[in-house]
């Protein structure tokens, strides 16, 4: 916001930056349904990893085991080809089949939540803050002699 106020707004007022109208139409935010957060055995390992990277810990991705939803945290490792066995939930982990392999995931629970809090306490703060790049679209070039 600071860059918008200090650079883009004065450039617009001077006439060196032109504005662009918003597209016409009604636009709404995408709505996440519970079905979007559920993973199935028909999905690939890559697809589930991508879902987790997009959704993260909040809202998270879920797997149904014995009629209950289990929230997955981090993939620990790939165990091998799919075995056809039912998902197995152990203390803090869940092992299940996907379309192209069997994987082991951490389950998001009280223990993992506490470990993440402890990790954040000991995490190092970034040394320097980098300024985000602001791209100015529709910039009017100054012509010589003006």
N, C-alpha and C positions, 0 to 999 in steps of 0.2 A: 504494500500500500504506500509505503514511503517513496518508492521510486515513481509510482503513478503520480503522486502529488508533486514531487520535486522535479521530475523530468518530463513526463508525458503531458500533464495538464498545461504547463507553461508553453511547451512546444505547440500544442493544439491552439492555444490562445494567440501565439505569434503567427500562426498559419503555416508552420513548417511541418505539421502533422495533420492528416485529414482523417476524419472518422468514417466508419463503415456502419450502415444500418443493420439492425438485427434481422435475421430471416423472419418472414411472416409465418404465422401459425401458432398453435398452442403446443407447448412442450411441457412435459411432466417428468419428474424424476422416476427412474426405474424403481420398481417395487420388488423387493426380495420376498418371495413366498417361501414357506418352509420346505417345499419340494426342491427349491434351488440349492438348498444347503445340504441335502441328503446325497450321499454317494452310493453307488450300486456296484455290484460285482462285474457289470458289463463295461465299466469305465476302465481306461488304461491308467497305468501308474503315472505317466506323464500328465494326463488330464487331471487326476486327483491332486498332484503336486501343484499344478497351475491354479486349480481352485483354491488350494490352501494359501498360495502366495497372494491371490487376489483378495480372499475373504479374511485370512489371518485368524488370529485368536478370537476376535470379535467381528462379526457374529459367529465365525467358526464354521467347520464342516462336521457333519454328523454321519454315523453309521448305525443302522438298526441291528441290535443283537438281542435275540429272544424277546422281541416286542418293546425293547427300551432303546431310547436314543443315547448313543455314546458320543461325546464330543472329542474329536481328534485334535491332538496338538501338533507334534512334530514327527516326521517319518524318521525312524531310527535306521532301518536298513531294509534292503530287499532280500528275502529269504530264498528265492528260487522260483521255479515255475509253479503255476497254480496246482493245488492238490485236490481241490473239490471238497475239502473239509469245511465244516462250519467255522465261523469266526470264533476265536478263543480270546476271552478277556481274562487277563491275569492282573496281578497287583500293579497298577500304573501303566500297563501296556495292553494293546489289543493286536492280535495277529489275524489277518484275513486275506482272502483271495481277491485279486482284481483280474481283469481280462488277460493281462500278459505277465502275471507273477503274483507271488505271495509276499506280503509286506508286513512289517512290524511298526506300529505307531505308538507314541506316547499318548495317554489319555489325559485330557485336561481335567484336572481335579485340584483338590486342596494342596496336595504335595507339590505339584508342578507350579501352582500359583505362588506358593511360598518360595520355591526355588527361583522363580523369575524375579520376585521382589528382592531377594538377597543378591541376585546377580546385578540388578539395577543399582543397588547401593554401592557395589564395588566397581561398577562400570566407570571407565574414564570419560570425562567430558571432552568434547572435541577442542583441540587447541585453538583453531581459528575458525571463524564463521565465514563461509563463502557467500557472496551476494548472488542471489538468483539472477539469471539473465532475463532481461525484459526485452522482448522483441517488439519493435514498433512497426506496425503494418500500415501501409498507405503513406509512408513518409514522403513528403514533397522535397525534391532536390532543389537546392539554390542554384540558379543559373548565373553565370558570370555577368557582371554589369548591372545587377539588380541591387 
